[in-house]
Amino acid sequence: MANKILVVDDDELVRRSLKYRLEHEGYVVTTADCGEDALSFARRDRPDLVLLDIGLPDRDGLDVARTLKREINAPIIFLTARGEENDIVVGLELGAEDYVTKPFGTRELSARIRAVLRRIERAPEVAGEETMQIGQVTLNPKSREVNVRGKRVHLRPKEFELLRLLMANAGTVLTTDYLLDAVWGEEFAGAVQVLYVYMGWLRERIEQDPRHLRYIQTVRGVGYMFATEVEK
């Protein structure tokens, strides 16, 4: 079955050109020119991927992304003309899969779309689906719940996958290349800055004192390791 893509952009030329290109590649494409229509179409069609412009006429694209993630958890690639670092960081915090800065080539965007869909289809594999507990951190793979010091902690999708991989392999050093490939896909090979950012966010959520790390240890020049023995 063909993947469904929702294109959200207030520029008619962008919508028409992307629809033509993506349908030619075999996707089922719906377009919207504002945030409210985007949410309505997404709830109706349940797209496999959303191409979302940040600068929409009626609602901030970041706000639309929050609603999409909360209601249907659709993978999102942001389309932005701003090129501002703050927008990109906030978009990643919301769980966006990728971003493309305008003007962009349709071949590049097509490659990004294929990469995201491949990553979604091959989620990282870890041994077993049993609840894991190390120290005061508990992770349930089935319910995707994480509790730290008795309180539930909300993690972004990729933060959860990082933590799940680290805890499932506690005591083993996982290289930066392995983590990037397992969580983001081979297209992100060498993009260590992305891993650094997410690892920093993850530590903020589970470490009691970021200055004295108890759980996620950095092995310089190699990668990261989750501690096997931590006082409860």
C-alpha positions as CSV (number, residue, x, y, z in Angstrom):
1,M,0.0,0.0,0.0
2,A,1.3,3.4,-0.9
3,N,2.4,5.7,1.9
4,K,0.2,8.7,2.6
5,I,1.9,12.2,2.8
6,L,0.3,15.4,4.0
7,V,1.9,18.6,2.6
8,V,1.2,21.7,4.6
9,D,2.4,25.0,3.1
10,D,0.7,28.3,2.4
11,D,2.6,28.7,-0.9
12,E,0.4,27.3,-3.7
13,L,3.4,26.7,-6.0
14,V,5.2,24.7,-3.3
15,R,2.0,22.6,-2.7
16,R,1.4,21.9,-6.4
17,S,5.0,21.1,-7.2
18,L,5.4,18.8,-4.2
19,K,2.1,17.0,-4.9
20,Y,3.1,16.5,-8.5
21,R,6.6,15.2,-7.7
22,L,5.5,12.9,-4.8
23,E,2.5,11.4,-6.6
24,H,4.9,10.7,-9.5
25,E,7.0,8.7,-7.0
26,G,3.9,6.7,-5.9
27,Y,2.8,8.4,-2.8
28,V,-0.8,9.4,-2.0
29,V,-0.7,13.1,-1.3
30,T,-3.1,15.5,0.4
31,T,-2.3,19.2,0.7
32,A,-3.4,22.0,3.1
33,D,-2.6,25.7,3.1
34,C,-3.2,26.4,6.8
35,G,-2.9,24.8,10.2
36,E,-6.6,24.1,10.8
37,D,-7.0,22.3,7.5
38,A,-3.8,20.3,8.2
39,L,-5.1,19.1,11.5
40,S,-8.5,18.2,10.0
41,F,-7.0,16.3,7.1
42,A,-4.5,14.5,9.4
43,R,-7.2,13.4,11.8
44,R,-9.2,12.1,8.8
45,D,-6.5,10.4,6.8
46,R,-3.8,9.4,9.3
47,P,-0.9,10.2,7.1
48,D,2.4,8.2,7.3
49,L,4.4,11.5,7.0
50,V,3.7,15.2,7.3
51,L,5.7,17.9,5.4
52,L,5.0,20.9,7.6
53,D,5.9,24.6,6.9
54,I,6.7,26.4,10.1
55,G,5.4,29.8,8.8
56,L,1.6,29.2,8.4
57,P,-1.0,32.1,8.1
58,D,-3.3,31.0,10.8
59,R,-1.2,29.0,13.4
60,D,2.4,28.6,14.2
61,G,3.6,25.4,12.5
62,L,5.3,24.4,15.7
63,D,2.0,24.6,17.5
64,V,0.4,22.5,14.7
65,A,3.3,20.0,15.2
66,R,2.6,19.7,18.9
67,T,-1.0,18.8,18.2
68,L,-0.1,16.3,15.5
69,K,2.4,14.5,17.8
70,R,-0.1,14.4,20.6
71,E,-3.1,13.2,18.6
72,I,-1.7,10.9,15.8
73,N,2.1,10.9,16.5
74,A,2.8,11.4,12.8
75,P,6.4,11.6,11.6
76,I,7.1,15.3,10.6
77,I,9.7,16.9,8.3
78,F,9.7,20.7,8.8
79,L,9.9,23.0,5.8
80,T,11.3,26.3,6.9
81,A,12.4,29.4,5.1
82,R,13.7,30.9,8.3
83,G,16.8,28.8,8.8
84,E,16.9,29.9,12.4
85,E,18.6,27.6,14.9
86,N,15.9,28.2,17.5
87,D,13.1,26.9,15.2
88,I,15.2,23.8,14.3
89,V,15.9,23.0,18.0
90,V,12.3,23.5,19.0
91,G,11.2,21.3,16.1
92,L,13.6,18.5,17.2
93,E,12.4,18.9,20.8
94,L,8.8,18.3,19.5
95,G,10.0,15.0,18.0
96,A,10.3,16.1,14.4
97,E,12.2,13.5,12.3
98,D,14.0,16.0,10.1
99,Y,13.9,19.5,8.6
100,V,14.7,21.1,5.2
101,T,15.5,24.8,4.7
102,K,13.9,26.6,1.8
103,P,14.8,26.8,-1.0
104,F,15.3,23.0,-1.3
105,G,15.7,20.6,-4.2
106,T,12.9,18.1,-4.7
107,R,15.5,15.3,-5.1
108,E,16.9,16.2,-1.7
109,L,13.5,16.3,-0.1
110,S,12.5,12.9,-1.7
111,A,15.7,11.4,-0.3
112,R,14.9,12.7,3.2
113,I,11.3,11.4,2.9
114,R,12.5,7.9,2.0
115,A,15.0,8.0,4.8
116,V,12.4,8.9,7.4
117,L,10.0,6.2,6.2
118,R,12.7,3.6,6.3
119,R,13.6,4.6,9.9
120,I,10.0,4.4,11.0
121,E,9.7,0.9,9.5
122,R,12.8,-0.4,11.2
123,A,12.6,0.7,14.8
124,P,15.6,-0.1,16.9
125,E,15.6,-3.7,18.2
126,V,16.4,-4.5,21.8
127,A,16.3,-7.8,23.6
128,G,12.9,-8.5,25.2
129,E,9.9,-6.4,26.1
130,E,10.2,-6.8,29.9
131,T,10.3,-3.8,32.2
132,M,13.8,-2.7,33.0
133,Q,14.9,-1.1,36.2
134,I,18.4,0.2,37.1
135,G,18.7,2.3,40.2
136,Q,15.8,4.7,40.3
137,V,15.1,4.6,36.6
138,T,12.3,2.2,35.3
139,L,11.4,1.8,31.7
140,N,8.5,-0.2,30.3
141,P,9.0,-0.9,26.6
142,K,5.4,-1.9,26.0
143,S,3.7,1.1,27.5
144,R,6.7,3.3,26.7
145,E,6.5,4.7,30.2
146,V,9.6,5.9,32.1
147,N,9.7,6.6,35.8
148,V,12.6,8.3,37.6
149,R,12.7,8.5,41.4
150,G,9.0,7.4,41.5
151,K,7.8,10.0,39.1
152,R,6.7,9.6,35.5
153,V,9.0,11.4,33.0
154,H,7.9,12.4,29.5
155,L,10.5,11.6,26.9
156,R,10.6,12.6,23.2
157,P,10.4,9.5,20.9
158,K,14.1,9.5,20.2
159,E,15.1,10.1,23.8
160,F,13.0,7.1,24.7
161,E,14.8,4.9,22.0
162,L,18.2,6.1,23.2
163,L,17.3,5.3,26.8
164,R,15.9,1.9,25.9
165,L,19.0,0.9,24.0
166,L,21.3,2.1,26.7
167,M,19.4,0.3,29.5
168,A,19.0,-2.9,27.5
169,N,22.8,-2.9,27.0
170,A,23.8,-1.6,30.5
171,G,27.5,-2.1,31.2
172,T,28.3,-2.1,27.5
173,V,29.8,0.8,25.7
174,L,27.6,1.8,22.7
175,T,29.5,3.7,20.0
176,T,28.2,7.1,18.7
177,D,28.0,5.5,15.2
178,Y,25.9,2.6,16.5
179,L,23.5,4.9,18.4
180,L,23.1,7.3,15.4
181,D,22.4,4.4,13.0
182,A,20.0,2.6,15.4
183,V,17.9,5.6,16.3
184,W,18.2,8.0,13.3
185,G,19.4,5.7,10.5
186,E,22.5,5.5,8.4
187,E,21.9,8.8,6.7
188,F,22.9,10.5,10.0
189,A,26.3,8.8,10.2
190,G,28.8,11.2,11.6
191,A,26.1,13.7,12.8
192,V,27.5,13.5,16.3
193,Q,26.1,16.9,17.2
194,V,22.6,15.6,16.9
195,L,23.4,12.8,19.4
196,Y,25.1,15.2,21.8
197,V,22.0,17.4,21.9
198,Y,19.6,14.5,22.5
199,M,21.9,13.0,25.1
200,G,22.0,16.3,26.9
201,W,18.2,16.4,27.0
202,L,18.0,12.8,28.2
203,R,20.4,13.5,31.0
204,E,18.4,16.5,32.1
205,R,15.4,14.2,32.6
206,I,16.9,11.3,34.4
207,E,20.0,12.6,36.2
208,Q,19.4,14.2,39.6
209,D,22.6,16.3,39.4
210,P,23.9,16.8,35.8
211,R,27.2,17.8,37.3
212,H,27.6,14.3,38.9
213,L,26.3,11.7,36.4
214,R,25.2,8.5,37.9
215,Y,23.5,6.7,34.9
216,I,24.7,7.8,31.4
217,Q,28.5,7.7,31.3
218,T,30.5,9.2,28.5
219,V,33.4,7.0,27.3
220,R,35.5,9.7,25.5
221,G,36.3,9.0,21.9
222,V,34.0,6.0,21.8
223,G,30.4,6.5,22.9
224,Y,28.1,6.1,25.9
225,M,27.3,3.4,28.6
226,F,24.5,3.1,31.1
227,A,25.7,2.2,34.5
228,T,24.9,-1.3,35.8
229,E,25.0,-0.6,39.5
230,V,23.4,2.6,40.8
231,E,22.3,3.2,44.4
232,K,18.5,3.3,44.7
